[in-house]
Amino acid sequence: MKPALLLTACVLLLGACRSQAPRYPVEEVRLSGETLTDNSQLAMGEEQVRSLFSQALKDSKRFELMEEKRPLEVRPWRFTLELPFTREVLKDDGHHTYAEVGATLALERFGGELPESYEVVGLGEVKVEADTPEARRKALYSALEQAMRQVAEAAVLQLAALERDTPGLLQDLKSTDARVKEFALRTLADRKHPAAAPLLIEQLKAAEADTVRRAIGALVEMKAPSAVPALIDLSRGKEVGFLQEIVFALGEIGGSEAEAYLYTVAQGHDQPAIQAAAKQALDTMYASRKLGAPEARGTIPADH
């Protein structure tokens, strides 16, 4: 084949491969949160925000927005977009402010054996070029667009990870793209794969509270006993609210080491709220153990 024809064939083949990338059906896009309805800086109505987000989904070329419900080979998704904050912040140089918009997208699907629910986040950040209302509004609008693109891209990565088999996800853990690694880890944790636990335990050392909380939640879902020593270490010096979260997590995971720690805390912690939380966590652990006993499952033959 001539070089020119070979190049053309390669381009066409590449285009065909891209066109075969799965498109995820979305039956509904919802908006949530007061930021959308009570924000004079944003100066946009809900329908304008919805339209902007729908365009971000279309631009990704990976979503099919359904105009009306119809039979599909795969179950469609429902998206709920929330903007937790829109703000203007002064950066470290002290000379420029930046418009920031946070976006959270919940992905839900129903109709299977169990409902599916996932969450992705984005942060748009744009420098305010002048000290005027127009410049602020322009920067905020650009930050909003940026945040929406990010959550659309993150949604694609999350849904793609769900379709990967376990060997593929394990390979993704070696990716140089931090987002690919994160969604692979999330999915492996959902599948309770043992490879996820050490990486989640490492995330307990993160500086961001949200990252730590997500890791704790995933370890609880996995009921990973290897996480107990790390959670006990994490509890030292924490404020009451966060320490309660750790105590309840240990109660859900269970095991002799968690039980010994919770018993000590329930008997002698100097904060009554933490003592009460530890007692409640122990009750949860004992109830779970009782339900898991053979006689509770009805596996012991009745006496005759």
ChimeraX attribute file (.defattr): number of C-alpha atoms within 10 A of each C-alpha:
attribute: neighborCount
match mode: 1-to-1
recipient: residues
	/A:1	7
	/A:2	6
	/A:3	8
	/A:4	9
	/A:5	10
	/A:6	11
	/A:7	12
	/A:8	11
	/A:9	13
	/A:10	12
	/A:11	12
	/A:12	12
	/A:13	12
	/A:14	11
	/A:15	11
	/A:16	11
	/A:17	10
	/A:18	11
	/A:19	12
	/A:20	8
	/A:21	11
	/A:22	14
	/A:23	14
	/A:24	19
	/A:25	17
	/A:26	21
	/A:27	18
	/A:28	15
	/A:29	19
	/A:30	13
	/A:31	18
	/A:32	15
	/A:33	12
	/A:34	12
	/A:35	15
	/A:36	22
	/A:37	14
	/A:38	12
	/A:39	13
	/A:40	10
	/A:41	16
	/A:42	21
	/A:43	13
	/A:44	14
	/A:45	12
	/A:46	14
	/A:47	11
	/A:48	11
	/A:49	18
	/A:50	15
	/A:51	12
	/A:52	16
	/A:53	22
	/A:54	17
	/A:55	17
	/A:56	21
	/A:57	22
	/A:58	14
	/A:59	12
	/A:60	13
	/A:61	16
	/A:62	18
	/A:63	20
	/A:64	16
	/A:65	19
	/A:66	13
	/A:67	9
	/A:68	7
	/A:69	10
	/A:70	7
	/A:71	7
	/A:72	8
	/A:73	5
	/A:74	8
	/A:75	15
	/A:76	21
	/A:77	21
	/A:78	17
	/A:79	21
	/A:80	16
	/A:81	24
	/A:82	19
	/A:83	22
	/A:84	14
	/A:85	15
	/A:86	21
	/A:87	14
	/A:88	18
	/A:89	15
	/A:90	12
	/A:91	11
	/A:92	8
	/A:93	7
	/A:94	8
	/A:95	7
	/A:96	14
	/A:97	20
	/A:98	20
	/A:99	24
	/A:100	24
	/A:101	27
	/A:102	21
	/A:103	23
	/A:104	20
	/A:105	24
	/A:106	19
	/A:107	20
	/A:108	16
	/A:109	17
	/A:110	13
	/A:111	9
	/A:112	8
	/A:113	6
	/A:114	8
	/A:115	9
	/A:116	12
	/A:117	13
	/A:118	14
	/A:119	16
	/A:120	19
	/A:121	19
	/A:122	21
	/A:123	21
	/A:124	23
	/A:125	22
	/A:126	20
	/A:127	21
	/A:128	21
	/A:129	14
	/A:130	12
	/A:131	10
	/A:132	10
	/A:133	11
	/A:134	13
	/A:135	15
	/A:136	22
	/A:137	17
	/A:138	19
	/A:139	25
	/A:140	27
	/A:141	21
	/A:142	19
	/A:143	23
	/A:144	28
	/A:145	20
	/A:146	22
	/A:147	25
	/A:148	30
	/A:149	23
	/A:150	20
	/A:151	25
	/A:152	26
	/A:153	18
	/A:154	20
	/A:155	25
	/A:156	19
	/A:157	18
	/A:158	22
	/A:159	16
	/A:160	16
	/A:161	23
	/A:162	17
	/A:163	11
	/A:164	14
	/A:165	11
	/A:166	16
	/A:167	8
	/A:168	12
	/A:169	22
	/A:170	18
	/A:171	11
	/A:172	21
	/A:173	21
	/A:174	12
	/A:175	14
	/A:176	9
	/A:177	10
	/A:178	12
	/A:179	16
	/A:180	19
	/A:181	19
	/A:182	18
	/A:183	23
	/A:184	28
	/A:185	24
	/A:186	21
	/A:187	22
	/A:188	24
	/A:189	23
	/A:190	15
	/A:191	14
	/A:192	17
	/A:193	14
	/A:194	12
	/A:195	13
	/A:196	23
	/A:197	23
	/A:198	13
	/A:199	15
	/A:200	22
	/A:201	22
	/A:202	13
	/A:203	17
	/A:204	21
	/A:205	14
	/A:206	13
	/A:207	9
	/A:208	10
	/A:209	12
	/A:210	10
	/A:211	15
	/A:212	19
	/A:213	17
	/A:214	15
	/A:215	23
	/A:216	22
	/A:217	17
	/A:218	23
	/A:219	28
	/A:220	21
	/A:221	16
	/A:222	21
	/A:223	20
	/A:224	21
	/A:225	18
	/A:226	14
	/A:227	22
	/A:228	25
	/A:229	15
	/A:230	14
	/A:231	20
	/A:232	17
	/A:233	10
	/A:234	16
	/A:235	17
	/A:236	9
	/A:237	8
	/A:238	11
	/A:239	9
	/A:240	13
	/A:241	10
	/A:242	13
	/A:243	20
	/A:244	20
	/A:245	17
	/A:246	23
	/A:247	25
	/A:248	21
	/A:249	21
	/A:250	31
	/A:251	28
	/A:252	21
	/A:253	21
	/A:254	24
	/A:255	17
	/A:256	10
	/A:257	14
	/A:258	24
	/A:259	19
	/A:260	12
	/A:261	18
	/A:262	27
	/A:263	16
	/A:264	13
	/A:265	20
	/A:266	22
	/A:267	13
	/A:268	12
	/A:269	14
	/A:270	10
	/A:271	11
	/A:272	13
	/A:273	15
	/A:274	21
	/A:275	21
	/A:276	16
	/A:277	21
	/A:278	27
	/A:279	21
	/A:280	17
	/A:281	26
	/A:282	25
	/A:283	13
	/A:284	16
	/A:285	21
	/A:286	15
	/A:287	11
	/A:288	14
	/A:289	13
	/A:290	13
	/A:291	12
	/A:292	11
	/A:293	12
	/A:294	10
	/A:295	12
	/A:296	11
	/A:297	10
	/A:298	9
	/A:299	9
	/A:300	10
	/A:301	7
	/A:302	7
	/A:303	4
	/A:304	3
